[in-house]
Structure formats: structure tokens, C-alpha cells
């Protein structure tokens, strides 16, 4: 199940793609650059969230093994 960072990161990435495309279509270089930066930020946030989720899953799994379940 996705956590907050994964969900928000996906939203930022999508929003950034829209800004990037609109900037391209309108010739607005500033908006295009903002969109590209937002995409990268969203991807990073998603990756950080995924790492955090996987680490939590590994801790739970280790705890179950220690408990003999």
C-alpha cells in the first residue's frame, strides 16, 4: 500500500508533466522549466516513500521471524 510520500510524489510528477507540456505549447520557458523541476521532485519523493515503505515491510518481516510467526 502506498504511503503519503508515494502518493504526493505521484501527484507532483503528474502536475509537473502538465506544466511542462503547457509551457512547451505556449512557448513559456519558465513554466516548462518549473514543470520539469516538479517532475524530478515528484519522482524523488516517490522513491523516498517507496524506500521507507520497503524498510518498514522488512522490519515487520524480521519481527515476525523473531517471534516465530
C-alpha positions in Angstrom: 0.0 0.0 0.0 1.3 3.4 -0.9 2.3 5.9 1.8 1.9 9.6 1.9 5.2 10.4 0.1 4.5 8.0 -2.7 1.0 9.4 -3.3 2.1 13.1 -3.1 5.1 12.4 -5.3 2.9 10.9 -8.0 0.7 14.0 -7.9 3.7 16.3 -8.2 5.1 14.3 -11.1 1.7 14.4 -12.9 1.3 18.2 -12.2 4.9 18.8 -13.4 4.2 16.9 -16.7 1.2 19.1 -17.3 3.1 22.3 -16.6 6.0 21.1 -18.8 3.6 20.4 -21.8 1.7 23.7 -21.4 5.0 25.5 -21.3 6.1 23.8 -24.5 2.9 24.5 -26.3 2.8 28.2 -25.3 6.5 28.9 -25.6 6.7 29.7 -21.9 10.2 28.5 -21.0 9.7 29.4 -17.3 6.6 27.3 -16.9 8.3 24.5 -18.9 11.3 24.6 -16.5 9.0 24.7 -13.5 7.2 21.6 -14.8 10.4 19.7 -15.3 11.7 20.5 -11.9 8.4 19.5 -10.3 8.6 16.2 -12.1 12.0 15.5 -10.7 10.9 16.5 -7.2 7.9 14.2 -7.5 10.0 11.2 -8.7 12.4 11.8 -5.8 9.5 11.9 -3.3 8.0 8.8 -4.7 11.3 7.0 -4.4 11.9 8.1 -0.9 8.4 6.9 0.1 9.0 3.6 -1.6 12.3 3.1 0.3 10.6 4.0 3.6 7.7 1.5 2.8 10.1 -1.3 1.9 12.2 -0.7 5.0 9.0 -0.9 7.2 8.0 -4.1 5.5 11.4 -5.6 6.1 11.3 -4.7 9.8 7.8 -6.2 10.1 9.0 -9.4 8.4 12.1 -9.6 10.6 9.9 -9.1 13.7 7.6 -12.0 12.6 10.6 -14.3 12.1 12.0 -13.4 15.5 8.6 -14.0 17.1 8.4 -17.3 15.3 5.3 -16.5 13.4 
